[in-house]
Amino acid sequence: MAAETSQSVMYSIWAADNVVYGPVELPSLITWVKDERVLAETWVFDGQNDRWRKAATLPELALFFRKKGQPGAASASPAFHVGHDDITPGMLRRVKALAELSDEQLARFVNYMEAQPVRQWAQIVKQGDPDDGMYLVLDGELRVRLMISGKETILATLGPGECFGEIALLDQGPRAADVVANKDSILLKISSEAFEKLRREAPELSAPILFAISKTLAARIRADNKRIKDSVNFARAAAH
C-alpha cells in the first residue's frame, strides 16, 4: 500500500497525443478514468513515488479499472469485487469525516470495515430496519428517500466523500429513511459490532474517529437548523 501524507499527491498524464497533462490531484484523475480520458494502459506520473506507471497498476485507481472492466485491468466479475487491498489511505481521505486522520490510523481503521460494492438501484438500507452500522461512500451516487403514500421524496443525494448512518454507532435505533444506489457504487461499512470491537481493542484509534464523526454530525445539525430557520422566516414573510 503506497503511503500518502496529508499533503495532496499530484499526478501527470502522458496522453495519446504525446502531450503531458497535469499535475492534478487524485479526485480529478479518478474523474478522467470515469470519463475514459485515462485508460488502463495510459502512463501516469506518480508524484509520491517519483516514477511513471501504467494507470491500472496504481493502487489508487485499480478498483476503478476493475469495476469498468477495461483492457489491461484486473478481470471484472458480474458482481464486481472490492477487497481491503484495493482501499488506500488516499481513497479513505476523500471521506470528509476521515480527512484529518493519519495514514497509519486509516490503514488500521479499514481492517474493521467491510468493502461493499452495490449495483445501481440496489437498496442499501430500509426505513424502520435496525440501524446496524455506518457507511462511507468511496465511489458512485446514492439517494436518501422517504416513501410517503407510495410517492418518493428525496431528502439528499450522496456522492464520494460522504457518509451516512453515523448515529448507528451510538444508539442502534431504527433507520430514518431508505438509501438507494442511483448508480454502481462502492461503499465501506463499519457495523456497530465492529466499532465496539475497535473501541475495545484500539481506544486510541476509536477516539479520533468518533471525534471526527461528531464534527460531521454537528455541521449537519447546524445546516439543518439554518434550513429550518430560513423556511420559518420565508413563511412569515409570505404571510405579510
Summary of the structure (lengths in Angstrom):
residues: 240
radius of gyration: 19.9
end to end distance: 62.0
largest distance: 66.2
contacts: 703
relative contact order: 0.12
helix: 39%
strand: 27%
